[in-house]
Amino acid sequence: MIDKKLIELKTSFDKNGFVVIRNFFSKTKTKKLKKDLFNFINKEKKILKKREIHFVKGSKQINSIHNLKWPYVKKLRDNKYLRLIVKNLINDKLKNFGAEVFAKPPKVGLAVPIHQDNYYWNVNNSKGATVWLALDKCTKKNGALFYFSKSQKLGLLNHKSSYVPGSSQTLSNLKILKKFKKTTPTLNIGDILIHHCLIVHGSNKNKSNKSRVGLTVRYIAKSSKINRSSKLKYERSLKEQLS
């Protein structure tokens, strides 16, 4: 049964660039995780660096946290079933590659510009995936992720500075996306999304009265290396925006 499920996930991932796995964690467990996460964040937020934490402009509300050091991240990333799934999807042994929180608070949560993760990551062989755990219900109304299905097949595209806190890059040419179907998966608490590091995606503002918190862990292939020149270019752009 597990082998059949892995084959189905792999087929869908290769075709569309993302997959949804329902009820990966129970609603009760996920709500407890969210509570524990924000207890940790409230203790640690004062010592995070400028590039690690981003607030809604003119507010003390957290919009995103990068390079998350919450102890539970290791437990999630080491989940045997999750690692088995991702290893199968990218067809390689795995290396851990960071974790983030996208809090997107009610009424004011920021949009995430249309982008590809690997423009940030600079992985030479583009073998990587983001696992996105829904700590809240995610819908179009509160800014759920949207994807341009099959766009991972375009390869790495040009980006430009977005000047959006926590999402510093955006696709340079959006016209190329016209032929791709835009899909917004609705997630329940405890569902996970896994997407390829090349699929084009983003999210809209949260104009609703409900929060939309997502926890991510990222993996790249053990065979992957960082393209140093691309990384340097990205870091220069980020430094300019932060200043």
Buried (B, 14 or more C-beta within 10 A) or exposed (E): EEEEEBEEBBEBBBEBBBBBBEEBBEEEEBBEBBEEBBEBBEEBBEEBEEBBBBBBEEEEBBBBBBEBEBEBBEEBBEBEEBBEBBBBBBEBEBBBBBBBBBBBBBBBBBBBBBBBBBBBBBBBBBBBBBBBBBBBBBBEBBBBBBBBBBBBEBEBBEBEEBEBBBBBBBBEEEEBBEEBEBBBBEBBBBBBBBBBBBBBBBBBBBEBEBBBBBBBBBBBBEEBEEBEEBBEBBEEBBEEBEE
